[in-house]
Amino acid sequence: MTTMTETSTAVTGGVDTHRDVHVAAVLDARGGELGVRQFPTTPAGYRQLLEWLGSFGPVDRVGVEGTGTYGKALARHLTAAGVAVVEVDRPNRQDRRRVGKTDTTDAIAAARATQARKATVVPKDADGPVEQLRVLRVVRQSVRRERVRVINQLRALIVTAPDELRADLSGRAAVGLCQHVAKYRVADPTTPTGTIKYALRSLGRRAETLRSEAKTLDTMIRGLVEDIAPELLDQPNVGPDTASALLVAAGDNPERLHSEAAFARLCAAAPLDASSGLQQRHRLSRSGNRQANAALYRIIIGRMKHDPATRAYIARRRQDGKTKAEAIRCLKRFVARQLYPLIVTPKHHLTN
């Protein structure tokens, strides 16, 4: 049990994170400012920051901005040292307009939000198989975007290509088109026709290389999902891509999501109360993890095509006066509730 003396001497920290330096602030138990200091974003700097906080007394908890980006390494270091870390949102915009913005004020605001328990979100762990999934998904999305860009360039060149090439390539789907032009033989790349064939072949081979890379990444992602939560893939219209998006949203420590309502809110699938006076209503939530929200949407669209129960639900909601988009939002909440147990209690975790 915490004694009165320990409570009175405990301090609270707040950190405004950046790429090269972190600015830390510390408050006493009554909210008084004890100090503000800047530290480099290095292992030595993290140790110095923790020692500096501890020099004022026992550290109750530390609020860190950007625990998924610039503050990730610091949050990992503090957690390993046994310090409670909470994720802090950026300061209120109205406060910024009124008093301005500095790194010092942001660090103090982070400490105050932490001490007042306005910031209570436990940061995601980033040292397990779900973090591996996140990294692979980043690369996979990059490959997908680059391949689309290459195919668009290829089609743009075909528009102005000689008639014989346009006739040869018309009506071909993306994959077949890339495979076909990748096999072009160029006798003389200095002629007009030779130059366009060389350019088309170059783009086709690049697109095929990216497609091969995407297949490899998809195989790796599927393998990780099967090791972490294989039951997810047994659910209707839940594939490796949607399953990995939901797992990444929950993180390597999904137990931080204390209820299915918290998971739904994380996925922006929980409507927000917007009632006032006699009017009782809810509005769409535009916060939360947008990739997880998109994953829920893709699952529902797939079920609308193949699941009679889902189609019947949509029809019933439409008869009740809801639009198709509103009915899909209701289904997002249902799917989040359905998948929550499989995400927070995975069957197996990989070991590093």
N, C-alpha and C positions, 0 to 999 in steps of 0.2 A: 504493500500500500504506500502511496506517495504521501510524505509528511508535509506539513504546512511550510516547513523551512525549505524543503526541496522545491515545492511549487513556487515559492517566492523568489528563488534564485535561478529558476530555469529560464533559458533565453530561447528566442525564436529567430530563425534566420530567413532571409529572402535573397534570391539571386536573380539578377537580370543577365541573361546569357547572350554572348556574342561569339563570333568566330575565333577571335584572337584573345579576348579578355572576358572575364566574368566580373561583374560588380556585385559585391555582397553587402548586405545590411543586417544588423543585429538589433533586436529589441529586448528590453527586459520584460519581466512578467506583467508589468503595468502598461506596456506599450511605449515606454520611453526609448528614444533612439540612443544606442550605446556606441555606434560607430558605423562607418561605411568605408569599404576598402576594395581595391581592384586587384585581381589575381590573373595570371596567365593561364591559358587553357592547355595545361600540360599536367602530367601526373604529379610533378613537384608542386605545381600551382594548386591542384586539388588538395594535396596534403596541407599546404600552407593555409588554404581557406578553412579547412576543418579545424586545424590547430588554432587559428585566429578566433573562430566562433567559440571553441571550447575554452578559450582564455577568459571569456566573460561569465562562464558558468556552465552547468549541464545543458546540453542542447536538447530542447523538447522536440522540435521538428524543423525542417527546412523546406521552404517553398521555392521551387525552381521553375522558371519559365522555359518553354521549349524542350521538354524532356525527351521529345522524339527527334530533335535536331541538334542544335548547338549545346543543349544541356544534357544530352544523353550520357556522355562519358562522366560528367560530374555526378549525375544522379546514380549511376552505377557505382562510382567510388564511395559516395555517401552511404548507399544501401549496404555495400560490403562492410563498411565500418560500423554498421548497426544503428545508423541514424535514420529516423523516419523521414521519408521524402514525400511531398505531395506536389502535384502538378498545378501550376498557377497560370491562369489565362492572362492575356495582355491587359494592362490597366484600362479602366473605363474611359471611353472616348470623351465623355463630357468632362471628366476630371482633367484630361489632357488639354482640352480647349481652355479650361478655366485657369489652370496653374502651369501649363506648359509641360514639356517632356524632357527629362534628362535621365541618364542611366542611374543616377543616384535616387531620383524620385521613383523610378520604376522598381529598383531593388527594395526600397522602403515600402512601396505599395505591395510588393510580393510578400514581404514579411508580415505586414498588417493583415492581408487577406488570409495568410496561413494562421496567424494567431487568433483571428476572429472566427476561424473555422469556415470561412467563406470558400476556401480552397480545400477540398477534401479528397480529390481524385488521386488514387494511387497510380503512379506511372506504370506503363507497360515495361515488363522485363525485356531485355534485348540480348539475351545470352543463350537462347535455346533454338530448337528446330523451327519455331514460328518465325524467328528473326531470319533464319535461312530462307524461309518461304518469302518473306518480305523482300529480301535482296533479289531473289530470283524473279519475283513479280516485277520489280523495277526494271530489270534488264529485259524481261519479256515484253513489257509495254513499250520500251524503247525500240526493240526489234520490230514490233508490230507497226509502230508509227513510221519507222524508216522504210519498211517494205511498202507500205501504202504510198509513201512519198515517191519511191522509185517507180512503182507501177504507174502512178499519175504522170511522171516524167516520160515514161515509155509510151503511154497512150498519146501524150501531147506531141511527141515526135512523129508518131504514126500519122497524125492528122495532116502533116505537111510532107510526108514521105512520097516518093514517086508512086504512080498509079499501080505498077506491078507489085510493089511491096504492100500497099494498102489493100489490094485485092487478096494477097496471100494471107494477110493478118486479120482481115475483117471477120467478125463473128466469133472470135476466140475468147474464151473465158480467161481470167487473170492467170491462173496456174498454167493452163495450156499455152497461152501467149508467151509467158516467160520461158517456159521449157523450149518452145519452138525457136524463138529468136536467140536463145543461148547457144543453139547449135549452128547458127549461121557461119558460113565460110566466107571469108573476105579475101579475095585475090589481091585487090589493090585498094587500100584504104584512102588513097589520095584522090580517087575519082568521086564525083558527087554521090553516086549510088553506093560506092564502097564506104564512104564516110558515114552515111546514115546507117548502113548495115553494121558497121563497126560500133557505132553508138548504141544501136538497139541490142547488139550482142552483149556489150558491156553492162547495160542496165539489166538485161535478162539474167545474166550470170550473177549479178549482185543480188537480184531478187531471189534467185534460187539458193544462194548462200544464206541469205537471211531466213528463208523458209526452212532450210535444214537446221539452222541454229534455233529457230522457234520450236521445232519438233523436239530437239534435245532438251530445251528448257521445259517444255510441256511434260516430258517424261520424268524429269527431275522433280517438278512440282507435284505430279501425281504420286510419285514414290513417297515424298514427304507427307502429303495429305493422308495416304494410306497408313503410314506409320503413326501419325499423330491422332487422327480421328477417322478411322475407316468407316464407321457407321454413317458419317455424313454423306459418303458417296452412295450409300444404299437408299437415300431419300429421293423421292421423285424429282427429276430435273435438277439435281444438284451434281455438278461436275467438278473437276479439279480446280477450274478457274474460280467459280463462285464459292466453293468450299474454302479455297485458300484465302480469298478476300475476307471472308467472315472470320477465319482463324487469325489472320493478321490484325483485324480490328480488335479482337479480344486480347491478343498478345500471348506471351509465354506464361503469364500468370492470370488466366481467365477467372480465377477465384476472386479477383478484385471486383468482378461484376456480381454484386450481392443478390440480384434477382433478375428474372427475365424482363421485367420492366426497365431495369437499368441497361440491359443489352439492347432492347428495342430503342431506347433513347440514344444509345451509342450509334445505332444504325440509322438514326433519324426516322424511325418508324413509329415513334410515339407522338401523337398529336399534342399540341400545347394548349392549355386552357386559356381562352381569351374572353371569358365571360365578363360582363359588366352590367350592373343593375339588374333589370329583369331579363336581359338577354343572356342566355346560356349557350355558349358555343366553344368550339375548339378550332384552332388554326393549324396549318401545315408547319411542321418543323423543318427548317432549312439548315440546321446545324448538324452535328454528328459526322460520322465517317461516311463520306460520299461514295467511296468505292464499295463499302458494305451495303449501302442503300441501293446502289446500282446492281449489286449481286442479287439482292432480294427481288428487285424488279425483273431481272432475267429469269430467275426461278419461276416467278409467277407467270410471266409470258409463256414460258415453256409448258407450264401446267394448264394454262388456258387452251393450249393446242391439243394436249393429250389426255387431260384429266376431266372426265365428265362432271365430277363433283365441283371442281373449280369453275367450270363453265356454268353450272347450275347456280352457284353462289353469285357469280357476276350478274346473271340474268335476274336473280331475285333482288339484288341490290339496285339494279337499274329500275325494276318495277317500283321500288320504294322511293324513287326520285333521285337517287345518286347518279352522278356521272360515272363513266367508265374509269376515269382517273381516280375518283373518290373511292370506288369499289376496290381498285388495285391497292390504294393506301391502306384500306382495312385489311386486305390480305397480307400486306407486308407485316403488319402487326401480328397476324396469325402465324406466318412462317417464322418470324423471329422467336415467337413463343415456342413453336414446335422444335426448332433447331437448337435453342438455348441449352438444354441438358446435354446434347452431344458435343457442344463446344466447350462448356465449362468443366465437364468431366470426361476428357478424352481418354480413350482406352489405353493408350500407350504414348509415352514420351521418349524421344531419342535422348541418348546421353552423349555429352560432348567428349 
